[in-house]
Amino acid sequence: MTADTIASRLAAVKARILAAALAADREPESVRLIAVSKRQGADAIRAAFVQGQHAFGESYLQEALDKQALLTDLPIEWHFIGRVQANKTRQLAAGFDWVHGLADRGHARRLSEHRPIDRAPLKVCIQVNLSGEASKGGVAPDAASDLLAACAGLPGLRVMGLMTLPAPCADPREQREPLRALRLLRDRLATPDQPLACLSMGMSDDLEAAILEGATLVRIGTAVFGARPYNSSNP
């Protein structure tokens, strides 16, 4: 995909976000775009960065590290979106600014311990599995408060909010149901000391529904980059 195509697609996504925010009577600046660049090359990330997109999401650790090595000249904000594995917490804590998908108190402790002391605490969103699907990561809604409590005393972490990955759905009204459930859960769990201001939800096919339900971080991949498969020989 050419740089011009990425620029055009990125502009179209930003226009969708603007329209959805206005429809929800929200400030457009209250919604941040994370361009999900997994399976895309470093050249595509660089092209998007030139257009003003500075936050990128990756789901495969080694792929992400390879691309980070090629993009050290750019002040990119790196988001890891996916399941955390215990044997990879050191690299995640050192190489990323955000982790979306925290669902285990042991992983939380390891991420905190491995966070370099010269960096700000790692920003994390707790993943909530609202559908109960075994194939999906995340804690059950009634277990989220326990994980929040476990994270509260960890100096290397800062819990920013909640994240979910709902099942695909084509009906805009039905799309909103799990997204609304996450927002309502956040409202119940939020405290003055831990406001949980971030709701990480919404992808290419449901970003409008997510914004209507309060998303502050939308994770958009295909609509920005297309479906070009990642070539591991040219990250």
PLY file of the C-alpha trace (Angstrom):
ply
format ascii 1.0
element vertex 235
property float x
property float y
property float z
element edge 234
property int vertex1
property int vertex2
end_header
0.00 0.00 0.00
1.37 3.41 -0.96
1.92 6.30 1.42
-0.79 8.27 -0.40
-3.29 5.46 0.12
-2.48 5.24 3.82
-2.88 9.02 4.09
-6.27 8.84 2.39
-7.49 5.95 4.53
-6.24 7.58 7.72
-8.09 10.78 6.83
-11.27 8.78 6.23
-11.00 7.09 9.63
-10.44 10.42 11.36
-13.53 11.78 9.59
-15.56 8.82 10.91
-14.30 9.48 14.43
-15.19 13.17 14.15
-18.69 12.43 12.89
-19.30 9.82 15.59
-18.06 12.11 18.34
-20.31 14.93 17.19
-23.26 12.52 16.97
-22.55 11.50 20.58
-22.30 15.17 21.63
-18.70 14.63 22.64
-15.54 16.62 22.02
-13.66 14.96 19.14
-10.45 15.30 21.14
-11.89 12.93 23.74
-11.36 10.01 21.33
-7.85 8.89 20.45
-7.00 6.70 17.48
-4.63 3.78 17.90
-3.56 2.59 14.47
-3.24 -1.18 14.80
-0.20 -2.02 12.71
0.19 -5.74 13.35
1.08 -7.60 10.15
2.06 -4.30 8.56
5.58 -3.23 7.79
7.66 -0.43 9.25
7.22 1.54 6.03
3.46 1.65 6.55
3.90 2.86 10.14
6.31 5.54 8.96
3.84 6.70 6.31
1.07 7.01 8.89
3.39 8.80 11.31
4.13 11.44 8.67
0.39 12.12 8.57
0.34 12.85 12.30
-0.57 9.40 13.65
1.77 8.69 16.56
0.07 5.87 18.51
0.38 2.35 17.09
-0.85 -1.00 18.33
0.92 -4.34 17.98
-0.13 -7.84 19.02
2.89 -10.04 18.23
5.86 -9.27 20.43
8.77 -10.29 18.22
7.20 -8.64 15.17
6.77 -5.46 17.18
10.34 -5.50 18.46
11.66 -5.93 14.93
9.71 -2.91 13.75
10.63 -0.84 16.78
14.30 -1.40 15.94
13.69 0.08 12.49
11.77 3.08 13.80
13.92 4.32 16.67
14.11 7.75 15.03
10.37 8.30 15.53
8.79 9.18 18.92
6.09 6.54 18.59
3.71 5.67 21.40
3.61 1.86 21.36
0.53 -0.06 22.53
0.53 -3.82 23.04
-2.92 -5.22 22.32
-3.34 -8.87 23.12
-2.81 -11.55 25.71
0.06 -11.07 28.10
2.33 -14.07 28.59
4.42 -14.48 31.73
7.64 -15.21 29.82
7.29 -11.97 27.84
6.51 -9.49 30.56
10.08 -8.16 30.74
10.09 -7.25 27.04
6.58 -5.83 27.20
7.41 -3.68 30.21
10.56 -2.36 28.57
9.30 -1.87 25.03
5.78 -0.49 25.28
4.02 2.56 26.67
0.63 0.86 27.05
-0.65 -2.69 27.49
-4.26 -3.44 26.60
-5.22 -6.88 27.74
-4.06 -7.23 31.33
-6.09 -10.02 32.91
-3.92 -11.67 35.55
-2.55 -10.39 38.86
0.67 -12.37 38.40
1.26 -10.71 35.05
0.50 -7.34 36.64
3.14 -7.92 39.31
5.74 -9.02 36.75
5.06 -6.06 34.46
5.50 -3.71 37.40
8.71 -5.37 38.53
10.17 -5.30 35.02
9.27 -1.71 34.21
12.53 0.27 33.88
12.93 2.64 36.80
13.84 5.52 34.49
10.48 5.35 32.72
7.02 6.42 33.80
4.73 3.63 35.04
3.40 1.38 32.32
-0.15 2.37 31.37
-2.50 -0.61 31.33
-6.13 -1.34 30.55
-7.73 -4.33 32.20
-9.39 -6.58 29.66
-12.92 -7.68 30.52
-14.46 -10.71 28.85
-18.10 -9.72 28.64
-19.23 -12.62 26.46
-17.70 -15.44 28.48
-16.11 -16.88 25.32
-13.28 -19.26 26.19
-11.38 -18.14 23.10
-11.29 -14.55 24.35
-8.91 -13.26 26.97
-9.92 -11.09 29.88
-11.37 -11.35 33.35
-15.04 -11.92 34.08
-16.87 -8.69 34.95
-17.28 -9.71 38.59
-13.53 -10.34 38.88
-12.42 -6.95 37.57
-12.54 -5.26 40.97
-10.17 -7.84 42.49
-7.65 -7.28 39.71
-7.93 -3.53 40.14
-7.19 -3.93 43.83
-4.18 -6.13 43.07
-2.79 -3.48 40.75
-3.32 -0.58 43.14
-0.05 -1.01 45.03
2.21 -1.76 42.07
4.56 1.17 41.47
5.43 0.21 37.90
1.83 0.21 36.67
-0.85 2.81 36.18
-4.31 1.40 35.48
-5.94 3.74 32.96
-9.23 1.96 32.40
-10.94 -1.05 30.87
-10.74 -2.80 27.51
-12.92 -5.33 25.73
-13.01 -7.26 22.49
-16.66 -8.09 21.71
-17.79 -10.68 19.23
-18.25 -9.37 15.66
-21.73 -8.08 14.96
-23.16 -6.29 11.92
-26.17 -4.67 13.60
-25.20 -1.23 14.94
-27.74 -1.47 17.76
-26.50 -4.87 18.87
-22.89 -3.69 18.58
-23.57 -1.19 21.34
-24.74 -3.71 23.95
-21.35 -5.11 25.10
-19.76 -1.69 24.72
-22.42 -0.18 26.96
-21.85 -3.00 29.44
-18.15 -2.09 29.66
-18.97 1.56 30.23
-21.45 0.73 32.98
-18.93 -1.59 34.62
-16.35 1.19 34.52
-18.83 3.57 36.11
-19.40 1.12 38.97
-15.70 0.51 39.56
-14.38 4.04 39.18
-13.29 5.96 42.26
-11.78 9.43 42.74
-8.37 7.82 43.23
-8.81 5.50 40.25
-11.19 7.16 37.76
-10.63 4.59 34.99
-11.04 7.34 32.44
-10.03 5.21 29.47
-12.34 2.83 27.63
-10.39 0.91 24.99
-13.03 -0.43 22.62
-14.05 -0.10 19.01
-12.43 -1.38 15.83
-12.85 -0.78 12.11
-16.39 -2.18 11.93
-17.86 -0.80 15.14
-16.00 2.41 15.96
-19.17 4.51 15.69
-21.00 2.30 18.19
-18.00 2.42 20.51
-17.78 6.19 20.45
-21.51 6.50 21.12
-20.94 4.34 24.22
-17.98 6.36 25.50
-14.85 4.89 23.94
-11.77 7.02 24.49
-9.35 4.75 22.61
-10.42 3.14 19.34
-8.17 0.43 17.89
-8.32 0.63 14.10
-6.28 -1.58 11.79
-7.91 -2.65 8.53
-9.59 0.69 7.88
-6.20 2.43 8.09
-3.80 -0.08 6.57
-5.95 -2.49 4.60
-5.48 -6.24 4.84
-1.98 -6.56 3.39
-0.26 -9.51 5.11
2.89 -8.81 7.02
6.09 -9.97 5.37
8.44 -11.15 8.11
11.46 -10.77 5.83
10.78 -7.02 5.46
9.29 -5.70 8.72
0 1
1 2
2 3
3 4
4 5
5 6
6 7
7 8
8 9
9 10
10 11
11 12
12 13
13 14
14 15
15 16
16 17
17 18
18 19
19 20
20 21
21 22
22 23
23 24
24 25
25 26
26 27
27 28
28 29
29 30
30 31
31 32
32 33
33 34
34 35
35 36
36 37
37 38
38 39
39 40
40 41
41 42
42 43
43 44
44 45
45 46
46 47
47 48
48 49
49 50
50 51
51 52
52 53
53 54
54 55
55 56
56 57
57 58
58 59
59 60
60 61
61 62
62 63
63 64
64 65
65 66
66 67
67 68
68 69
69 70
70 71
71 72
72 73
73 74
74 75
75 76
76 77
77 78
78 79
79 80
80 81
81 82
82 83
83 84
84 85
85 86
86 87
87 88
88 89
89 90
90 91
91 92
92 93
93 94
94 95
95 96
96 97
97 98
98 99
99 100
100 101
101 102
102 103
103 104
104 105
105 106
106 107
107 108
108 109
109 110
110 111
111 112
112 113
113 114
114 115
115 116
116 117
117 118
118 119
119 120
120 121
121 122
122 123
123 124
124 125
125 126
126 127
127 128
128 129
129 130
130 131
131 132
132 133
133 134
134 135
135 136
136 137
137 138
138 139
139 140
140 141
141 142
142 143
143 144
144 145
145 146
146 147
147 148
148 149
149 150
150 151
151 152
152 153
153 154
154 155
155 156
156 157
157 158
158 159
159 160
160 161
161 162
162 163
163 164
164 165
165 166
166 167
167 168
168 169
169 170
170 171
171 172
172 173
173 174
174 175
175 176
176 177
177 178
178 179
179 180
180 181
181 182
182 183
183 184
184 185
185 186
186 187
187 188
188 189
189 190
190 191
191 192
192 193
193 194
194 195
195 196
196 197
197 198
198 199
199 200
200 201
201 202
202 203
203 204
204 205
205 206
206 207
207 208
208 209
209 210
210 211
211 212
212 213
213 214
214 215
215 216
216 217
217 218
218 219
219 220
220 221
221 222
222 223
223 224
224 225
225 226
226 227
227 228
228 229
229 230
230 231
231 232
232 233
233 234
